[in-house]
């Protein structure tokens, strides 16, 4: 009996275990085993997905034969390569790895929601609880999940996910209808020229000068809905030596898939124009990252109404230039991605001292449970 009681942990205990034992993207082996163990204790059916993820399934007791409508609740479970500097009792025991983005909080909220549904499964339809691996790393766990077609045959009414936010007060919620988070693409540009003595410019096809103009032209593409930054430049020359080659890397963020493709073509055209003037040759590689996160407007309207009915503070959010692999779900199903406030004292995410306020877990559970129930009952 004692071991059985230990199995049925609280959401806060669940979160602290994950925080103490973080694992990097697609290495969440022990994390997945722990989640499976906790789901077993609740009597919830589950299976592995995307290698190191876990997909839980609860079919409502009121579901008639032939009814296959469903809601998917998603939480990411991977950690970051950061050495934690917090001194809380549940700090990371894995050197150089830390839950510095709140994924342990997301998983705890989902676990708490599944606890409630398992205890009282008197609803219509099917609830999926997706503990998703690899959000922090291309190609993104969401793309691997969808490649397995786990929801084929179901009428998925909504895929719902959340992210903690230190800019919102503890337990408050943030929403945005329509386009919300940016796509993310990686730029790699290599300019081949003819280097030589810096004083003999007539003999050069200068890749440094071409690269400088290319950076200026690319950065000029920035506007309210386009972010382009070059973060790395390698020109291995010297004061009087122009190199044969310049290498650059950067990122491109947009909020519209059509505009994204237009910008890809413009980048190639700009490079070609500069090539023709400087006599150099540019190799332009654009690696597709995550798609835009676009929230279903009907789901946002419903979520805001529920949050206010629950007495939670609600804020409407601006566009966000960071990216999330949740965008893959948005391409396929009606989707909602929102923010759960953890308070300013949490600090900045992706830092060694990020420490979300656990008081956000309970209102996070209550809201997600009620939202899922209302969608299933509609």
C-alpha positions as CSV (number, residue, x, y, z in Angstrom):
1,X,0.0,0.0,0.0
2,X,2.8,2.4,0.8
3,X,4.4,2.0,-2.6
4,X,1.0,2.5,-4.3
5,X,0.6,5.8,-2.4
6,X,4.0,6.9,-3.5
7,X,3.1,6.2,-7.1
8,X,0.2,8.7,-7.0
9,X,2.2,11.9,-6.8
10,X,0.8,15.5,-6.9
11,X,1.5,17.7,-9.9
12,X,4.0,19.7,-7.9
13,X,5.9,16.5,-7.0
14,X,5.7,15.4,-10.6
15,X,7.2,18.8,-11.7
16,X,10.0,18.7,-9.1
17,X,11.0,15.2,-10.2
18,X,11.3,16.3,-13.8
19,X,13.2,19.4,-12.8
20,X,15.6,17.3,-10.7
21,X,16.2,14.8,-13.6
22,X,16.2,16.9,-16.8
23,X,17.1,15.4,-20.2
24,X,18.0,17.0,-23.5
25,X,15.9,16.9,-26.7
26,X,15.3,13.3,-27.9
27,X,17.2,11.9,-25.0
28,X,14.2,12.0,-22.6
29,X,14.4,8.2,-21.9
30,X,14.1,8.3,-18.1
31,X,11.6,11.2,-18.3
32,X,9.4,9.0,-20.5
33,X,9.7,6.1,-18.2
34,X,8.8,8.2,-15.2
35,X,5.7,9.6,-17.0
36,X,4.6,6.1,-18.0
37,X,5.0,4.9,-14.4
38,X,2.8,7.8,-13.1
39,X,0.2,7.2,-15.8
40,X,0.1,3.5,-14.8
41,X,-0.7,4.5,-11.3
42,X,-3.6,6.5,-12.5
43,X,-4.9,3.6,-14.7
44,X,-4.4,5.7,-17.9
45,X,-3.7,3.9,-21.2
46,X,-0.5,5.2,-22.9
47,X,2.1,4.4,-25.6
48,X,5.4,5.7,-26.7
49,X,5.5,8.2,-29.5
50,X,8.3,10.0,-31.4
51,X,10.8,7.8,-29.7
52,X,11.0,9.5,-26.3
53,X,7.5,10.9,-26.0
54,X,4.4,9.4,-24.3
55,X,0.8,9.6,-25.6
56,X,-1.9,9.1,-23.0
57,X,-5.5,8.3,-24.0
58,X,-8.7,8.6,-22.0
59,X,-12.0,7.8,-23.6
60,X,-15.0,9.3,-22.0
61,X,-17.5,7.0,-20.4
62,X,-20.4,8.9,-22.1
63,X,-19.0,8.4,-25.5
64,X,-21.4,6.7,-27.9
65,X,-20.3,4.0,-30.3
66,X,-18.9,5.5,-33.4
67,X,-18.1,8.9,-31.9
68,X,-14.5,9.8,-32.6
69,X,-14.2,13.4,-31.8
70,X,-11.1,14.2,-29.7
71,X,-9.0,16.9,-28.0
72,X,-5.2,16.8,-27.8
73,X,-3.5,18.4,-24.9
74,X,0.2,18.8,-25.5
75,X,3.2,19.5,-23.2
76,X,6.8,19.5,-24.1
77,X,9.3,17.6,-21.9
78,X,12.8,18.3,-23.0
79,X,15.4,20.4,-21.2
80,X,18.2,22.7,-22.2
81,X,22.1,22.5,-22.1
82,X,22.4,24.9,-19.2
83,X,24.1,24.4,-15.8
84,X,21.5,25.4,-13.2
85,X,22.5,28.1,-10.6
86,X,19.3,27.9,-8.4
87,X,19.7,26.5,-4.9
88,X,16.2,25.1,-4.5
89,X,15.9,21.5,-3.0
90,X,14.8,20.2,-6.4
91,X,17.6,21.7,-8.5
92,X,18.9,19.8,-11.4
93,X,21.1,16.8,-10.6
94,X,22.3,16.5,-14.2
95,X,25.3,18.8,-14.7
96,X,25.0,21.0,-17.7
97,X,21.3,20.2,-18.2
98,X,18.3,22.2,-16.8
99,X,14.6,22.8,-17.3
100,X,15.3,26.5,-18.0
101,X,12.2,27.0,-20.3
102,X,9.4,25.7,-18.1
103,X,8.8,22.4,-19.8
104,X,8.6,20.7,-16.4
105,X,5.8,23.1,-15.5
106,X,4.0,22.3,-18.8
107,X,4.2,18.6,-18.2
108,X,3.0,19.0,-14.6
109,X,-0.1,20.9,-15.7
110,X,-0.9,18.2,-18.3
111,X,-0.4,15.5,-15.7
112,X,-2.7,17.3,-13.3
113,X,-5.4,17.6,-16.0
114,X,-5.1,13.9,-16.8
115,X,-5.4,13.1,-13.1
116,X,-8.8,14.9,-13.0
117,X,-10.1,13.3,-16.2
118,X,-9.0,9.8,-15.0
119,X,-10.8,10.4,-11.6
120,X,-14.0,11.5,-13.4
121,X,-14.1,10.4,-17.0
122,X,-17.8,11.2,-17.5
123,X,-17.4,13.1,-20.7
124,X,-18.1,12.6,-24.4
125,X,-15.2,11.9,-26.8
126,X,-11.5,11.0,-26.5
127,X,-8.9,13.0,-24.6
128,X,-5.2,12.6,-25.7
129,X,-2.4,13.8,-23.4
130,X,0.7,14.2,-25.4
131,X,4.0,14.5,-23.5
132,X,6.1,15.6,-26.5
133,X,9.9,15.3,-26.8
134,X,12.3,17.5,-28.6
135,X,10.7,20.9,-28.8
136,X,14.0,22.7,-28.5
137,X,15.7,21.0,-31.4
138,X,15.1,20.7,-35.1
139,X,13.3,18.9,-36.7
140,X,11.0,19.4,-33.6
141,X,9.2,16.6,-31.8
142,X,5.9,17.8,-33.2
143,X,6.9,16.9,-36.7
144,X,7.8,13.4,-35.6
145,X,4.6,13.0,-33.7
146,X,2.5,13.9,-36.8
147,X,4.6,11.7,-39.0
148,X,3.2,8.7,-37.0
149,X,-0.4,9.8,-37.7
150,X,-1.5,9.0,-34.1
151,X,-4.9,10.8,-34.5
152,X,-5.9,9.3,-37.8
153,X,-9.5,8.3,-37.7
154,X,-10.3,10.8,-35.0
155,X,-12.1,14.1,-35.5
156,X,-9.6,16.4,-33.7
157,X,-11.5,19.4,-32.5
158,X,-8.5,21.1,-31.0
159,X,-4.8,20.7,-30.2
160,X,-4.1,22.8,-27.1
161,X,-0.7,23.8,-25.6
162,X,0.7,26.4,-23.2
163,X,3.9,28.1,-22.3
164,X,4.9,29.7,-19.0
165,X,5.5,33.4,-19.2
166,X,7.4,35.5,-16.5
167,X,5.9,38.7,-17.9
168,X,2.5,37.7,-16.7
169,X,1.5,37.6,-13.1
170,X,1.2,34.2,-11.4
171,X,-1.8,32.2,-12.6
172,X,-2.9,34.8,-15.2
173,X,-3.3,33.8,-18.9
174,X,-2.3,35.4,-22.2
175,X,-4.0,34.8,-25.6
176,X,-3.7,36.0,-29.1
177,X,-6.1,35.1,-32.0
178,X,-4.7,34.4,-35.4
179,X,-1.0,34.6,-36.1
180,X,1.0,34.6,-32.9
181,X,4.5,33.2,-33.1
182,X,7.0,33.3,-35.9
183,X,8.3,30.7,-38.2
184,X,12.1,30.1,-37.8
185,X,14.6,29.5,-40.6
186,X,18.4,29.2,-40.4
187,X,20.5,31.0,-42.9
188,X,23.9,29.8,-44.0
189,X,25.7,31.9,-46.6
190,X,29.2,31.2,-48.1
191,X,30.7,33.8,-50.4
192,X,33.5,32.5,-52.7
193,X,35.9,35.2,-54.1
194,X,39.5,35.7,-54.9
195,X,41.6,37.0,-52.0
196,X,45.1,38.3,-51.7
197,X,47.0,41.3,-50.6
198,X,44.8,44.0,-49.2
199,X,46.8,46.7,-51.0
200,X,46.3,45.1,-54.4
201,X,42.5,45.5,-54.8
202,X,42.6,45.4,-58.6
203,X,43.5,41.7,-58.3
204,X,40.8,40.9,-55.8
205,X,37.2,39.6,-56.1
206,X,36.6,40.7,-52.5
207,X,34.2,38.4,-50.6
208,X,34.5,40.6,-47.5
209,X,33.1,43.7,-49.2
210,X,30.4,41.6,-50.9
211,X,29.5,40.1,-47.5
212,X,29.3,43.5,-45.9
213,X,26.9,44.7,-48.5
214,X,24.9,41.4,-48.3
215,X,24.5,41.9,-44.5
216,X,23.3,45.5,-45.0
217,X,20.8,44.5,-47.7
218,X,19.5,41.5,-45.6
219,X,19.1,43.5,-42.4
220,X,17.2,46.1,-44.4
221,X,14.4,43.5,-44.9
222,X,13.4,43.8,-41.2
223,X,10.0,45.2,-40.5
224,X,7.2,44.6,-38.0
225,X,6.5,41.1,-39.3
226,X,10.0,40.1,-40.5
227,X,13.1,39.6,-38.3
228,X,16.4,38.8,-40.0
229,X,19.7,38.8,-38.0
230,X,23.2,37.6,-38.9
231,X,24.8,36.3,-35.8
232,X,28.0,34.8,-37.1
233,X,30.6,36.0,-39.6
234,X,33.9,34.3,-40.4
235,X,36.4,36.1,-42.6
236,X,39.8,34.5,-41.9
237,X,42.0,37.2,-43.2
238,X,44.3,39.7,-41.6
239,X,45.0,43.5,-41.6
240,X,46.5,43.2,-45.1
241,X,45.1,39.9,-46.3
242,X,41.7,39.5,-47.9
243,X,40.4,35.9,-47.6
244,X,39.1,33.8,-50.5
245,X,35.9,33.1,-48.6
246,X,33.5,34.5,-46.1
247,X,31.0,32.5,-44.2
248,X,27.9,33.8,-42.4
249,X,25.0,32.4,-40.4
250,X,21.7,34.0,-39.3
251,X,18.1,33.6,-38.5
252,X,14.9,34.6,-40.3
253,X,11.5,34.9,-38.5
254,X,8.2,35.7,-40.2
255,X,4.5,35.5,-39.3
256,X,3.0,34.4,-42.6
257,X,3.9,31.2,-44.6
258,X,3.4,32.9,-48.0
259,X,5.6,35.9,-46.9
260,X,8.2,33.4,-45.7
261,X,8.6,31.9,-49.1
262,X,8.7,35.3,-50.8
263,X,11.6,36.3,-48.4
264,X,13.5,33.1,-49.2
265,X,13.4,34.1,-52.9
266,X,14.4,37.7,-52.2
267,X,17.4,36.6,-50.2
268,X,18.6,34.5,-53.1
269,X,18.0,37.3,-55.5
270,X,19.9,39.8,-53.4
271,X,22.8,37.5,-53.2
272,X,22.8,37.0,-57.0
273,X,22.8,40.8,-57.6
274,X,25.8,41.2,-55.3
275,X,27.6,38.3,-56.9
276,X,27.3,39.9,-60.3
277,X,28.7,43.2,-59.1
278,X,31.6,41.9,-57.1
279,X,32.5,38.9,-59.3
280,X,32.0,36.5,-56.4
281,X,29.8,33.4,-56.0
282,X,27.4,32.9,-53.1
283,X,26.0,29.7,-51.8
284,X,22.8,30.4,-50.0
285,X,21.3,27.7,-47.8
286,X,18.0,28.3,-46.0
287,X,17.1,25.5,-43.6
288,X,13.4,25.4,-42.8
289,X,12.7,25.4,-39.1
290,X,9.3,25.5,-37.3
291,X,6.2,26.9,-39.0
292,X,4.2,29.9,-37.7
293,X,2.0,29.4,-34.7
294,X,-1.5,30.5,-35.8
295,X,-4.3,30.3,-33.2
296,X,-7.8,29.3,-34.2
297,X,-10.0,32.4,-33.5
298,X,-13.0,30.5,-32.3
299,X,-10.9,28.5,-29.8
300,X,-9.3,31.8,-28.5
301,X,-12.7,33.3,-28.0
302,X,-13.9,30.3,-26.1
303,X,-10.7,30.2,-24.0
304,X,-10.9,33.8,-23.0
305,X,-14.5,33.4,-22.0
306,X,-13.7,30.4,-19.8
307,X,-10.7,32.1,-18.2
308,X,-12.8,35.1,-17.2
309,X,-15.5,32.8,-15.9
310,X,-12.9,31.1,-13.8
311,X,-11.9,34.5,-12.4
312,X,-8.4,34.4,-14.0
313,X,-6.7,37.6,-15.2
314,X,-6.5,37.7,-19.0
315,X,-4.2,39.6,-21.2
316,X,-4.2,39.8,-25.0
317,X,-0.7,39.3,-26.4
318,X,1.3,41.0,-29.2
319,X,3.1,39.1,-31.9
320,X,6.0,37.1,-30.6
321,X,9.2,36.6,-32.7
322,X,10.3,33.5,-30.9
323,X,9.3,30.1,-32.5
324,X,7.6,26.9,-31.3
325,X,7.3,23.6,-33.0
326,X,3.6,23.7,-31.9
327,X,3.2,25.4,-35.3
328,X,3.3,22.0,-37.0
329,X,0.0,21.2,-35.2
330,X,-1.5,24.5,-36.4
331,X,-1.0,23.4,-40.0
332,X,-3.2,20.3,-39.5
333,X,-5.7,20.9,-36.8
334,X,-7.6,23.8,-35.1
335,X,-5.1,24.8,-32.5
336,X,-4.6,27.0,-29.5
337,X,-1.3,28.0,-27.9
338,X,-1.5,30.3,-24.9
339,X,0.7,31.7,-22.0
340,X,0.5,30.8,-18.3
341,X,1.9,33.5,-16.0
342,X,4.6,32.5,-13.5
343,X,5.5,36.0,-12.3
344,X,8.4,38.3,-12.8
345,X,10.5,36.8,-10.0
346,X,10.9,33.7,-12.2
347,X,13.5,35.6,-14.1
348,X,14.3,35.1,-17.8
349,X,13.8,31.8,-19.5
350,X,16.8,30.0,-21.1
351,X,19.0,31.3,-18.2
352,X,20.6,29.3,-15.3
353,X,18.5,31.0,-12.7
354,X,15.0,30.7,-14.3
355,X,12.6,29.6,-11.5
356,X,8.9,29.6,-12.2
357,X,6.4,30.1,-9.4
358,X,4.7,26.7,-8.7
359,X,1.6,28.5,-7.6
360,X,0.7,28.8,-11.3
361,X,0.3,25.0,-11.6
362,X,-3.2,24.8,-10.0
363,X,-4.9,27.5,-12.0
364,X,-3.1,26.1,-15.1
365,X,-4.6,22.7,-14.4
366,X,-8.1,24.1,-13.7
367,X,-8.2,26.2,-16.8
368,X,-6.9,23.5,-19.2
369,X,-9.3,20.9,-17.7
370,X,-12.3,23.2,-18.1
371,X,-11.3,24.2,-21.6
372,X,-10.8,20.6,-22.8
373,X,-14.1,19.6,-21.2
374,X,-16.0,22.4,-22.9
375,X,-14.5,21.6,-26.3
376,X,-15.3,17.9,-25.9
377,X,-18.9,18.7,-24.8
378,X,-19.6,21.1,-27.6
